[in-house]
């Protein structure tokens, strides 16, 4: 079929041809005119260390360029016919040996900032994952070390113990701060971070998590008000668990749906 111009050709296939004809034309002629980015995932993994009663975040140290030797978030490139949650699960397993449950993974933010990656045009879909059981990590694939880090809130910013966040690879400091803020902002209505405590949790455990993200000490009067303020988000299970020390057994709760 002959056309008087490229514009006429486009007009025909976009408005008059069948969809099958349009898609064949698009794949052969039009698709090649668009630059194609690569798609990746970068993942903020939270776990709860019951021994120290602290929330921790997982970082990996890169084996290869770019940012060789720098700490980073676990990540991977998305493969054809793979959604980003599947990539997250595959990538975290490949780099750290941790197998995530997709029910504990949620999308955080998509970042397409130009030049965010020196290798080229790479868009990342960042995720948060909550580990209901703290796991031992093993450095695998293209990382030389994988480690759990504690963190602290100072004002509106979070710091990671022993790490200068400005020295993280790529834009992972921005992603990490966004994840911290997302968790903190949702504590009053959707505290999904409590999944790191397992299927059930006690109020003292929940207080520890809230205290770390809000930089509050829930001992004393604040502790007694914790259930009043946040109890609407939890449901009693009727079960109890023994506590450290000589106190009464603590009631166990689950998150409300």
N, C-alpha and C positions, 0 to 999 in steps of 0.2 A: 504494500500500500504506500503510495506517494503522498507527501504532505508539502504544502507550500512553505512551511517554516517549522522550526522546532516547537514554537508555541502552539501551532495548529496540531502537531503530533501529540503533544502533551494534553491538549484540550480533548482530543478524540479519546485517548486511552483513559483519561481520568473521568470522563463523563458519558461516553457513548459505547465503549467496548464492554464486553463481559468482564466480570471480576477476574476470571482465569486469564483472559487476554491481557488485562491490566497488569496482573502480578508477573506474568512472563515478561512483558515489556519492561516493567520496573526493575526486575532482577537483571535484565540484560543491558539496560541503557541508563536508567535513572539512579539506581542504587550506587553505582560506581562513582557518581559525582559527589557523594557525601563522604566526608571524612568519618572514620569509624574509631571511636575510643575503645580501649580495653575496659573491662569491668572487673572489679575486685571487691573483696570484703575485708574489713578490719574489725576485730572483735574484742570487746571488753568483757572479761570473764571474772565474775565475782564468786568467792567462796567464803565459808565461815570456819575459822580455826577455833574449835571448841576448847583447845588447851589454853590459848591466850584470850579467848572470848573476843576476837577481833574479826572484822570483815577484811578480806584481803583481795588484791587484784593480781591477775596473772600477766606477766610480761616475758618476752623472749628476746634473746640477744642474737642478732643477725650474723650468719656465717659469711654471707656474700655481699658484694656491691649491689645496689647503692647502700650507703649507711652501714657498711661492714663494721661489725663490732658494737653497733649501737643497740640500745634497748628499744623494743617496739611492741605493738600489739600483735597477737597471732592473726594471720591473714592468709589469703589465697586468691588466685585468679579464678573467676567463674568460667566453668566449662560450658560448651554448647549443651542445650537440653537440661541444664541444671539451674534450679532456682537458688537465690542467694542464701536461704537457710540451709539447703543441702551443701552449698559450698562452705558455709561456716562450720558445719559439723565435720565435713571432710578435712578442712584446713586445720582446725584445732586438733583433731585426732592425729593428723600427719605430723604436726609440729611439736605436740606436747604429750601425745598418748592418751588424752582425755576424750572420752566419748560422750558427747552432749546428747540430751534428749530435746527434740525439736519443740516440745511443750515448754521448755525453759529458755527458749531463745526468742528475742523480739528485736525488730528493727529499731535502730536509733536515729540515724540521719544519713542522707545521701549527700556526698560532697563531690562536686565537679569543678573545684577551683582550678583555673589554668595554672600549669607548672607546679602542681602539688607533688608531682612525682617526676624526678629528672629523667626517667626512662621514656617519657612520652605522655600522651593524653590518656590518663587513667582515672576513671570515675570509681569511687568506692562507696559501697553501701555498708555502713557500720552497724554493728549489732551489739546488744547486751545479752549475756547468757548467765543464768543463775545455776550454780552447782548445788544440789541439795545435800551432797556429801563431799567434803573436802577430799581431793584426790592428790596423790603423789604425782608429780609431773616428771617427764623424761624428755630431754631435748632430742628431737629427731629432725629428719629432712634437712632444711636449710637454716637451722638454728643451732647455736653452740651451747646455749644455756636457756633453761626455762625455770622461772622462780616466782613464788608468791611474795607479794610486797604488801606491807601495811601502809595505811595512809591516814592523813589528818586534815581536818578542815580548819582553815585560818581565814576568818572573814568570809569573803565570797569565793575564795579559791581553795583548792585542795592541793596538798603536797604528798608525795610518795617517799617513804623512808629510803634514804640512801640514793635517790635518783633526782637529778635536775631535769624536770619535765621539759625544759627548753631544749634539752639535748636528745630527746627522743627522736626516732626516725620519722621522716615524712611530716605529716601534720597530726601525728598521733597524740601530741599533747592536747591539741584542740578537741579531738575526739574523746579523749579520756576525761577532760574537764566537762564536756557536754554530758557524758554518761553519769559522772558524779552528780551534776546539777539535776539531771532528769530524775535520778533516784531520790534525791533530797526533796525536790519539788512535789513528788507524788506520794510522799509519806503520809500526808493528811487525807488522801482519798483512795490511793491504789498502791499500797506498799508491796509490790511484787518482789522487791528485794528480799522479803522474808522467806521466799522459797529456798534461800541458801541454808535455812535452819532445818530443812527437811519437811516431811508432810505435817508434822505437828511442832509446836514450839511453846515455851513458857513465856510469861510476861517479862521476867528478867532477861531472857535471851532477846526478845523483841526490843527491850529498852537499850540493850547494848548496841544493837544495830542502829536504832534511831539516834542514840547519843553520838555515834561516830559520824553520821552524815549531817547532823544538825549542830555538832559541837556544843552539846548540852550535857550537863551532869544531872541525871535523873534520880540521884539519891535525895533523901529528905523529902521535902514537900513536893518537888517536881515528880519524884517517883510515885508518890501516893496519888498524884493527879494524872498519871500516865494512862491508866485504864479509863478514867473519866473522859479524857480528851480523845484517845485513840481506840478505846474498847469497841466502839461501834463497827470497827473494821474486822473484828475477830469474833469467832464463834467458839464457845467452850465445847470440848469433846466429852467431858465427864471423866477423863483420865487424868492421872497425876504422875509426876516424876520426882524422884528424890533430888534434893538440892545439895550443893556444897555447904558444909557446915552442919549446924544442928537445927536448922529451921524446919518448918512443916513442909511436906511435899508440895511442889508447885503444880498448879492446874495447867493442863495442856490445851492449846487452842489451834484452830485452823483459820486460814483467811476466808472471809466471806466471799461468795461468788459475786 
